[in-house]
Amino acid sequence: MFEELSEKLDSVLGALRQRGVLTDPMIREGLREVRRVLLEADVHYKVAKDFLERVQARALGDEVIKSITPGQQVVKIVYDELAALLGSEPSGLFWSASPPSVIMMVGLQGSGKTTTAAKIAKRLEREGRQVMLAACDLQRPAAIEQLDTLGKRIGVPVHAGQFGGDPVATARAAVEEARRRRRAVLVVDTAGRLQIDEPLMGELGRLKRELAPQEILFVADAMTGQEAVRIAEGFDRALDVTGVVLTKMDGDARGGAALSIRGVTGKPIKFVGVGEGLDDLDAADPQRLAGRILQMGDMVGLVERAERVMDTEQSAKLQEKVLGKGRFTLADFLSAMRQVQKMGPLEQLLKLIPGVSRMPLPAGQMDPKRMKHIEAIILSMTPAERHDPKIINGSRCVRIAKGSGRPVAEVNRLLKQFKEMQKLMKQMKGMTAGRMPGLPF
């Protein structure tokens, strides 16, 4: 997410950050480079222009020129204005005084609307709200079947209409069923097209009048860049959307849609899809997003991911062993590694830690295949070997290498790194902060 934009902005701002003194010409030249980076990231030209005008007005003032660290001040101004561009403060969902609160999902076909409806339902269930899904996209049989399947996966009931039926009648029946089942929230999946057309907008308008939704969320594919902004404007004119969900942000290195859509439409980004899993939906916090763009990390996001996927009981047992109250074995290490894998790609996780994104990492160290290789090596060991790696001699090492399909040298390297990890854990005895040490890959 934002990789290309982040790297280029960091390069430009890094040059300013390193200077002990900044003059007006230096600042103007730096901001010209920032403008170029934004336009290359497919940020809407008017959004980029207004953004730079605000940054320049502040950057050329006394707060920067007379500052002890002028470069850092410029970076802070850029951060503040990026957060303001994205909405300054997180925008939550609106709720009805009398349930169910209706969330209507709209967008073009292929934007990830149906999957996003299920992701929002799962997120709200996790927050303790009783949710129901409604399949009102009756133009495509696959959409009805997909939502029904997703509903079963997350344990949320689905009210589905018949293919070719009346979506308005289906929506009306869904609201009645949600009331009867005492569901607090109804998430409605609606029809999409490959492009905006009058029949689509007419159908969505009728659904809006019937449902009187508290939220109309426009689902935009972030990878379409400025095209997503144009489409968002069309939906907003017709329906007066209340917020935006950006999908496929994990595949969008440029980030132009995220920066443009709020500035052009004025509507808040409420959620961002950061992966294909049903847990991969983050609340859009402008300050955290600005921090990610400027490679400042997002520790809150990292903690939220951990809370979603970590087995609490298993984590507590691992913590006890890390703190020296038990023996940390290769079986424990494998368990910890699998929990980390559930949180997402390691390279993506490291970018959420402040400062790590700027650290040089050895080539190939972030390759997901490497984790699979380590898993294969550990699984090729006997329970006794996992419990006590000291018993692994030359012949055992050869057997493990053959069983895992990895070279003997790789098995030896893992054993050496694990031994170093155990030494580190001994040094951690008596410490109160139970954090897992760095993984050896």
SULFEN-V689091 format. One record per backbone hydrogen bond with DSSP energy under -1.0 kcal/mol. CO is the residue of the C=O (numbers start at 1). NH is the residue of the N-H. If there is no record, write none. Layout:
CO:NH ; CO:NH
//
This chain:
2:6 ; 3:7 ; 4:8 ; 5:9 ; 6:10 ; 7:11 ; 8:12 ; 9:13 ; 10:14 ; 11:15 ; 12:16 ; 13:17 ; 14:18 ; 16:19 ; 23:27 ; 24:28 ; 25:29 ; 26:30 ; 27:31 ; 28:32 ; 29:33 ; 30:34 ; 31:35 ; 32:36 ; 33:37 ; 34:38 ; 35:39 ; 36:40 ; 37:41 ; 38:43 ; 39:42 ; 44:48 ; 45:49 ; 46:50 ; 47:51 ; 48:52 ; 49:53 ; 50:54 ; 51:55 ; 52:56 ; 53:57 ; 54:58 ; 55:59 ; 56:60 ; 58:61 ; 61:64 ; 61:65 ; 62:66 ; 64:67 ; 69:73 ; 70:74 ; 71:75 ; 72:76 ; 73:77 ; 74:78 ; 75:79 ; 76:80 ; 77:81 ; 78:82 ; 79:83 ; 80:84 ; 81:85 ; 82:86 ; 83:88 ; 87:89 ; 101:186 ; 102:214 ; 102:215 ; 103:188 ; 104:217 ; 106:219 ; 108:111 ; 112:116 ; 113:117 ; 114:118 ; 115:119 ; 116:120 ; 117:121 ; 118:122 ; 119:123 ; 120:124 ; 121:125 ; 122:126 ; 123:127 ; 124:129 ; 125:128 ; 130:184 ; 130:185 ; 132:187 ; 133:159 ; 134:136 ; 134:189 ; 135:161 ; 136:138 ; 138:164 ; 140:144 ; 141:145 ; 142:146 ; 143:147 ; 144:148 ; 145:149 ; 146:150 ; 147:151 ; 148:152 ; 149:153 ; 150:154 ; 151:156 ; 157:133 ; 159:135 ; 162:165 ; 166:170 ; 167:171 ; 168:172 ; 169:173 ; 170:174 ; 171:175 ; 172:176 ; 173:177 ; 174:178 ; 175:179 ; 176:180 ; 177:181 ; 178:183 ; 179:182 ; 184:101 ; 185:132 ; 186:103 ; 187:134 ; 188:105 ; 189:136 ; 193:109 ; 197:201 ; 198:202 ; 199:203 ; 200:204 ; 201:205 ; 202:206 ; 203:207 ; 204:208 ; 205:209 ; 206:210 ; 207:211 ; 208:212 ; 215:104 ; 216:242 ; 216:243 ; 217:106 ; 218:245 ; 220:247 ; 221:224 ; 222:225 ; 224:227 ; 225:228 ; 226:230 ; 227:231 ; 228:232 ; 229:233 ; 230:234 ; 231:235 ; 232:236 ; 233:237 ; 234:238 ; 235:239 ; 236:240 ; 243:218 ; 244:270 ; 244:271 ; 245:220 ; 246:273 ; 247:222 ; 248:251 ; 252:2 ; 253:5 ; 255:259 ; 256:260 ; 257:261 ; 260:264 ; 261:265 ; 262:266 ; 268:244 ; 270:284 ; 271:246 ; 272:282 ; 273:249 ; 277:280 ; 279:281 ; 280:274 ; 282:272 ; 283:285 ; 285:289 ; 286:290 ; 287:291 ; 288:292 ; 289:293 ; 290:294 ; 291:296 ; 292:295 ; 298:302 ; 299:303 ; 300:304 ; 301:305 ; 302:306 ; 303:307 ; 304:308 ; 305:309 ; 306:310 ; 311:315 ; 312:316 ; 313:317 ; 314:318 ; 315:319 ; 316:320 ; 317:321 ; 318:322 ; 319:323 ; 320:325 ; 321:324 ; 329:333 ; 330:334 ; 331:335 ; 332:336 ; 333:337 ; 334:338 ; 335:339 ; 336:340 ; 337:341 ; 338:342 ; 340:343 ; 341:344 ; 345:349 ; 346:350 ; 347:351 ; 349:352 ; 350:353 ; 352:298 ; 353:356 ; 356:359 ; 362:365 ; 364:367 ; 367:370 ; 368:372 ; 369:373 ; 370:374 ; 371:375 ; 372:376 ; 373:377 ; 374:378 ; 375:379 ; 376:380 ; 378:381 ; 382:386 ; 383:387 ; 384:388 ; 386:330 ; 388:391 ; 389:392 ; 393:397 ; 394:398 ; 395:399 ; 396:400 ; 397:401 ; 398:402 ; 399:403 ; 400:404 ; 401:405 ; 401:406 ; 407:411 ; 408:412 ; 409:413 ; 410:414 ; 411:415 ; 412:416 ; 413:417 ; 414:418 ; 415:419 ; 416:420 ; 417:421 ; 418:422 ; 419:423 ; 420:424 ; 421:425 ; 422:426 ; 423:427 ; 426:429 ; 428:431 ; 433:435 ; 439:441
//
